[in-house]
C-alpha cells in the first residue's frame, strides 16, 4: 500500500473506493472517468473523513456560534422556533 492510500483522508484519483459518500459527486465522477480510461489530470482526492478531523475544538465552537446566531435571527424574522443542529 502506498503512502497515498495509507490515510483515510486521501484517495488516489482513480481509486475504485471513490464513492459519492466518500469523495462527493465531482470526485466520484472523476474517479469513474479515470478508471474508464478517459483523460483526467493526475491528482488525488480528500475524503469526507478529513473534514471532521480538520475541525479543531475552537473552530467547531466558532462555527456552532455563528450558526446559532444565524438561526436565531432567521427564526425571529420568520416568527418560528429555532431547530436543533449539529456541527
C-alpha positions in Angstrom: 0.0 0.0 0.0 1.4 3.4 -1.0 1.6 6.2 1.5 -1.1 8.0 -0.5 -3.5 5.1 0.3 -2.4 4.8 3.9 -4.5 7.7 5.1 -8.3 7.6 5.5 -8.3 11.2 4.4 -6.7 10.8 0.9 -7.5 8.5 -2.1 -5.8 8.2 -5.4 -7.9 9.9 -8.1 -8.6 6.6 -9.9 -9.4 4.6 -6.7 -12.4 2.3 -7.0 -13.2 3.3 -3.4 -14.0 6.9 -4.5 -17.8 6.8 -3.9 -20.2 9.6 -3.7 -20.4 9.4 0.1 -16.6 9.3 0.4 -15.4 12.0 -2.0 -18.5 13.7 -3.2 -20.1 13.9 -6.7 -17.3 15.6 -8.6 -14.6 13.3 -7.1 -16.7 10.1 -7.7 -17.3 11.2 -11.3 -13.6 11.9 -11.9 -12.7 8.5 -10.5 -15.1 6.8 -12.8 -13.8 8.7 -15.8 -10.2 7.9 -14.8 -11.0 4.2 -14.4 -12.7 4.2 -17.7 -9.5 5.4 -19.4 -10.8 8.9 -20.2 -8.2 11.8 -20.0 -8.3 13.1 -16.4 -5.5 15.2 -15.0 -3.4 13.4 -12.3 -4.3 14.0 -8.8 -5.7 12.8 -5.5 -8.9 13.2 -3.5 -9.6 14.4 0.0 -12.2 12.2 1.6 -15.2 13.3 3.7 -13.4 11.8 6.7 -10.9 14.7 6.6 -13.5 17.5 7.4 -14.3 16.4 11.0 -10.7 15.7 11.6 -9.8 19.2 10.4 -12.3 20.9 12.7 -10.5 21.9 15.9 -12.4 22.4 19.1 -12.1 26.2 18.7 -13.2 26.2 15.1 -16.1 23.9 15.9 -17.1 26.3 18.7 -16.9 29.3 16.3 -18.9 27.6 13.6 -21.6 26.5 16.1 -21.8 30.0 17.5 -22.2 31.5 14.0 -24.9 29.0 13.0 -26.7 29.6 16.3 -26.8 33.4 15.7 -28.0 33.0 12.1 -30.7 30.6 13.2 -31.9 32.9 16.0 -32.1 35.9 13.6 -33.7 33.9 10.8 -36.3 32.3 13.1 -37.0 35.6 14.8 -37.6 37.3 11.4 -39.8 34.4 10.3 -41.5 34.1 13.7 -40.8 30.4 14.2 -38.9 28.3 16.7 -35.2 27.5 16.1 -34.5 23.9 15.3 -31.6 21.7 16.6 -28.5 21.3 14.5 -25.1 19.6 14.9 -21.7 20.7 13.6 
